[in-house]
Amino acid sequence: MNSKILIFSVLLIVTLMCLGCISQPDSLQEDGLSGEEIGNIEEVEGLWMGSLEVQGGLELRLLFNISTMLDGSINATMDSLDQGVSGISVDTVTYKDGNLRLGAKSVGGVFEGTLKEDGKTLEGEWKQAELTLPLVLDRIEEKPDTRREQDPVKPYPYDEEEVVYENTAAGVTLAGTLTLPRSEGLFPAVILITGSGAQNRDEEIMGHRPFLVLSDYLTRRGIAVLRVDDRGVGGSTGGFSQATTEDFAGDVLSGIEYLKSREEIDPSRIGLIGHSEGGLIAPIVAVESPDVAFIVLMAGTGIPGEEILYLQNDLISRAEGVDNETIAQNIALMKSMYSVVKEEQDDTIAAEKLRKLIMDEVANMSEEEKQNSGYSEASSDTWVNASVQTLLSPWMRFFLTYDPSSTLMRVTCPVLAINGEKDLQVPPGENLKAIDEALKAGGNEDYTVKELPGLNHLFQTAQTGSPFEYATIEETISPTALEVIGDWISDHTQEK
């Protein structure tokens, strides 16, 4: 792989804590997407689907739905099927002389294509941030089934209820699903805490719904489960982009209070299961609230965020065949950028320093390297601004410097910490060791630390562990991981 190709992925590594979706920040908007020029729109009405080939040979299916409303207006939406993102608004539809342009401001993306003579194919390109990728859309009759083998099928042998409650301190309304066993008596309960990035209650990612599968498994074992949309996602209100890990901990505390108000739940047996960043959040909540009976850390971190990001970059790059020189260059760039984020508190000054670092790196690239990386002059400002915005977000500023070991040393409730052997995002060797040492140093007398062979960051049975495998693996969560979690919780919630 060319020595400069990974420059543009450096800034995206943090989203791989729980692989973020195709969408960019809400403020990232394509210039010129205002108004519509419509010819014979009937020619392109309907469902159109095509695949983008991105890094690592991964294919992402995009589905566009174009229709005419009763009032004559045009309605269009976009789904990223393999990332579990649906209903993205297409703000602009332009169609004239067989040329179609679809602009989605919220993701900073544009499709431009030409309708072939058969009327069944649109041949063109997808442009988003620094990327320009070929995209051929074919007309289809119905939306493909994206259900995975482990997704539960209704009717369920338990009760399912849509719930809403408040985080009054933050002025946020949280919406989720509570699943309850149908047996008699008070139930133990868990709250599922998602990984980084704006996640829905199923933690939907790359065509998988891990929290749907996990909640189904646990509820069938007699454990009530509350899974919740992150703030600003789905039915939950509030702003996600300005929130930090500590803010999300406040949302979980509100969930505990809600469960305590339910007459079906045993308030003395409420626990937390956190995946990835959720495994960072769960110990914070456990220290804050005496009502937390136990916590399960699924690929939770034990070392500071900055160290995690360097390890991620190194391991994922190697899994993708990147050479040592490139890896060293990218880590050097990361260190320079993170130094600015940590040391310069003035956002305006920090933004200028970061832009200079990035553009200096671009200036050293050959034309061939720019072409291979997907870089384009036309979209460089958009991409750089989005990258700087991500780096200077409150979440990133907190994550880079937060050391979870200081919190873990104060956790007194029982803890199960598990990682997959092939996890390249939260490497098990460094993180499980740090978690074990912190819990031991704090005097916790009931904890289990376990590495699960052959599993990746999502606890799928994997070949390399690369995030670019996630969508290609049919399994959502390994039965072994489900059993380890279920058995441990059952052992710790048995009524005495």
N, C-alpha and C positions, 0 to 999 in steps of 0.2 A: 504494500500500500504506500502511496506517495507520502513523503514526509510531512506535507502540509495539510493533507486532506482532513485530518481530525480537528483542525482549529475550530471549525464551526460547530462541532459537537461538544467541545469542552464546556460551554456554558449550559448545555442541556443535561449534563450528567446528573445534576441535582434532581431533576424530575424523575430520574430512574429509581429514586427511592421507592416510588411506586408508579413507575412509568406513566408520565403525564400524557394527556391526549393531544390530538392534533391542534387543539385550540391554543391561541395565544392570549395575552392579556386583553381585557375589553377595550383598552385604549388604543390597541393596534388596529388601525383602520387603513384601508386602501384608498389612496387619493382618487378622486374622480368618480366615485361610486354614488352618483346622485342622478335621479331621473331614469327613464326607461325609453328605449326606442324599439317598438314592437312591430314586426311585420306580420306574416301569417303564422302566429304563435301555435296554431293547431298542429303544425308540422313537428313541433318538439314537445308537445304535451305528453305527460306520462312519466314512467319510471326509467331512469338511465343509470346503469352501473358499470364501473370500471375499476381497475386495480392500479395503484401506485407502487412501483418497486422502489423501496427506500433502502437505507444502509443495511448491510448484512444479507441482502437478498430477500428481506421481509416484504411481503405484499400486503397492502392495506386497501380494502375495498371501500370505495366511495359510492354512495347512492344519492342521486338527485331526483326529486319529485316535483314536477312542474305541472301546474293546473290553472284553469281559469275559474274565478269565483263568479257567483250569480250577478254581482254588480259589474262584471267585466274586467276587474282587476286581476293581475297575475300573482299567484302565490307559488313560492318555490322554497323548498327546504333541502338540507343536506344531512346525510347520516354517514358517520365513519364506522362501518359495521364491525370491523375487527377491533376497534377501540371502545366499543360500547357507547358511542356518543350519537344521539339521534335528535332530530328536530332543529338542527342549526339553521338559523334564518339566512336565506339568500336574499340580500337586500336589493340587488339590482339584477334584472333580466333584460338583456339587450339581444334582439334577434332581427337580422336583416340580411337578405340575399344569401340565406343558408349559413350565415355565421352567427354563432351563439356565444354570448358572454354572460357568465354567472358570477356575481361578486358577493362574497360573504364577509362583511366588515368585521364581525366578532372574531373571526379566525385569521383575518388579513389574507384571505385566499381568493383567487380568481381562476375560473376555468374558461378557456377560450378554445372553441372548436368549430369545425365545419361539418355540416350534415352531408353524408354521402348520398349518392343518387338513390340507393335502395331505401332511404329513410329510416334505416335501422341502426346506423352507426354514426357517432360524432367523434371525429378524429381531431385531437388537439393537445393542449398542455395545461397542467396545473401549476400555478405560481403562488408561492407562499413564503413570506420572509425572503431568505436567501436562495430558496430552492426553485428551480424550474424543471419539472418532470413531465415526460410524455404521459398522456392519459387518453385512452380510447374508451368511450362510453357506448355501451350496447343497450338497445331498448329491451326491457324485460316486462313481463306481464304482471308479476307479483313480487313483493319483497321476499328475499330468501330467508329461510328459517335460520336464526343465529343461535338457537338453543344448543347448549353443550350436553354431552351424555350425562353428566352428574347433576344438571339442573333438575330440581324436583318438579314433579308434575302434579297438578291439582286433580282431584281433591286431596288435601293433606289430612293426615290422621291427628291433627292438632288444630287449635284455633289461631287465627291470624287477625290482627286488629291494626288499623291505621291510627296512629296517635300523634298528638301535637302537645308540646309543652314549651315553657318559656325559660330562657336564661335572662332573668329580669335585670341583673347587674349590667349585662352587655346590650340589653334591648333587642335580643335576638329570639325569634321563634324557631323552634326545631321540630322537624317532622320526621317520622320514622314508622317502622313496623315492629309491633310486639307480637311474638309468637308464644303461645301458652300451651303446655301439655293439657290433655283432657282428664288426667287422673285426679284423684282427690288430694286435698291437703295443700299446704303452702309450698311454693316452688322455690328452689334456688334460681338465681338469675344472673345473666351476664350482659354487659354492654359491649358491643363490638366497636372498636375505634379504628378508623381507616388510616391508611398511609398518606404520604405527602401528595399535594395536589388536590384540586377540588374533586372530591369523590362523592358518588351517591351512596345510598344506604347498602347497596349490594357490593360496594367497592368495585364496580364494573370496570374492567380493564382488558383490553386486547381480546374482546369477545368472551371473556370469562366473568363470572359473578361469584367470586370466592365467598363473600359474606352470606349470600343466599344459600350456597351449599353448606357452609358451616352452621348457619342458624338452623337449617333443616335437620342436620345431623344431631345437633345438641338437643333440639326440642323433642325429637323422637326419643331421646334418652332421658327425658323428664326434666330438662333445664329450660326455663324461660329465657328468651333472647330478645334484646332490644337492639335494633340496628337503625342508624339514623343518617339522613342526608347531612353532609357538611354544611356549615353556614353559607348561604348564597347559592346552594345547589338544590335542585328539585323543589321540594315543598318548604325548605328552610329559608329564612330570611337572613339579612345581614351581609356584610361585605367580607369576602374571602381574601382578597388581594392584600389588605392591610393588616391581616391577623397574624399572630405568631403562635408557636406551639403552646405557650402559656394561655393564650386566648382559647385555644381548642380544649385545653384542660378544663377551663371554666364551663364549656359546653357539656363536658362529660359529668362534671359535678352536678349540673342541673338534671342530667339524666338519672343520676343516683337518687336525687330528691324525688323525681317523678316515680321511679320504681318503688320507693318507700311509701308512696301514697296509694299504691295498688294493693287491694286486699288479698290478691292471689299470691303475692310475692312475700317471701320470708326476708324481712329487712336485715337479718343477721347473716344472710348467705348471698349477698350481692357481690359479684366479682367483675373484673374487666379483662377483655382480651384485646390487645393492641397489636396491629400488624405494622411493621416497618416504623414510620414515624409514630404510629399508634403505640408502639412499644416504647417510645420515648415519653409519650403522654401519660401512659398508665401509671408509672412510678410517681410522677408529679402529683397525680390525683390521689394515689394511695397514701402519700405523705400528708396531703392536705386534709383528707377525709378519713375519720376513724370507721366510717361505714363500709369501707372496702374490705371484703373478707379475704380476697385473694386476687392475684393478677397473673395473666398468661402473656408472655412476651413472644410474639411470633416474628422472628427476624428483627428484634429490637436492638438498638445500638447501645454499646457500652463505652464508646470512645467519643471524643469531640467531633462535631460535624465536619470540620475542616479535614481531619484525618480520614474520615469516611469518604469524602469526595476524592481525595488523592488515590485511595485504595480502589474505589470504583473505577476511576479513569484507567488505572493501570490494568486491572483485571479484565474489564470489558474490552479494552483495546487489544490485549493479548488474545482474548478469545476470538476476536475478529481478525487476527493475523497482522496486527500493526507492529512495525519494527521498533526496536528499543530507542532509536534516535527520535522518532516521532513522539513516542510516549514521554521521553525526557523533555522535549520541547513544549509539549502541551502542559505538562505539570509545572514547568517553569512559568508559563503564561498564567496558569491558574494561581500560582503563588503570588505573582505580581498583582493580579486582580484582587485576590482576597486580602492582600495587605492594604490596598486602597479602601476596601469595604470596611475593614476592621479599624483602620487608623484615621480615616477622614470622615468626620461626622456631618460635615456640610454636604448635603446631597448635590448641590450645584457644582461644587468644586470636585467632588468625587466622580460625578458623571463625566466631567471633562477629562479627568485623568484616565478613566476607564475607556472612553472613546479613543483617546490617543493610543493607549496600549493596544487596543484591537486594530485600529487602522494602521499602526506601525507594523503589526504582524502581517496584515493584508498586503502592505506595500512590499514586503519581502517575498511575496509569492510570485511565481512565474505565471504567465498566461495559461499554461497547461494546468498548473496546480489550481488556479482559480476555476477553470472549466471543470476539472475533475471533482472539485469540492462542491460545485453547484452555486458558486458565488456569482453574483451579477451586480454591475454598477447601479442598475436601475433600482434595485431593492436594497442596496447596502444601508442606506439611512434607516429604513424601516427595521431591518434586522438588528443593526447596532443599537438603536433606541430601545427595542424590545429586550435585547440582552442586558443593557445597562439597567433598565427598569427592574428586571428580574434580580440582578445582582444587588441592587440597593433596596430591595423590598424589606419591610420589617421582618418578615419570616427568615430571609437569608441572613440578615445581620444577627439575628438571635441564634440561628442554627449553627453558623460557623464557629461560634465561641462557646456554645453551651456544652458542658461536660456532664453527661448523665451519671457518672460514677458518684458524684457528690450527693445526688438525690437517691440513688440506689442504696447507698450506705445507711439511709434513714428509713428504708422500707422494712417494716416489721411483720407484715402479713405474709402468708405463704406465696411463693413465686415459682412458676414454671417458665423457663427460658429455653426456647428451641430455635434452631437455625438449620437450614438445609446445607448439606456438605458442599453443594455446587452454587451457593449463593454468591454472586459476584457484586451485589449491591451493598449488602451488609455482611462482609466476609465473616464466617463463623469462628475462625481461629482467633482473631483479634478481639471480636466482640463478646463471644461467650466467655473467654478468659477474663475480660475486664468486668463483665457482669458477675461472674463467680467471685472474683476477688473483692468487688465492692460489697456484695451481700455478706460475704464472710467477714470482712472488716467491720461491717456494721452490726455484727452479732446475730444476723437472721438465722434461725435454727431450722427453718422449714423451706427449703428451696431445692429445685431440681434443674440442672443445666444439661441439655442434651443436644447433640448434633445428629441430624437424621440423614443417613447415607443416600446419595443419589438425587437429592431434592434441591430445587432452585429457590429463588427469593419468594416465589409465589407458592412454594411447597408442592410444585409439580415434579413428577419424575422426569429428569432432564438428561440431555447428552452433554452439553457444555456449560449450561447455566447462564448463557448469554440472554439478555432481555429480548433479543431479536428472535429467540425461540418461542417466547411465551404464546404468541397467537397460533403457532403451528402445532402446539401440543394439545391434544384433545382433553386430557385430564385437567380438571380445575384445581383440585387439592388431592394429594395422595391419601388413600385410605389409611395408610400408616400414620400420617400426621393427624388425621381426624381422630383415630383411635387413641393416640398418645394424649391428645388434649382432652378427649371425652373421659378417658379412664382417670386421668389426674384430677379433673374437676369432680367427678363422681366420688373419688376417694376423699376429697376435701370438703364435700358438701353433704355427706351422709349425716342424717339426723341421729343425734346421740340419745 
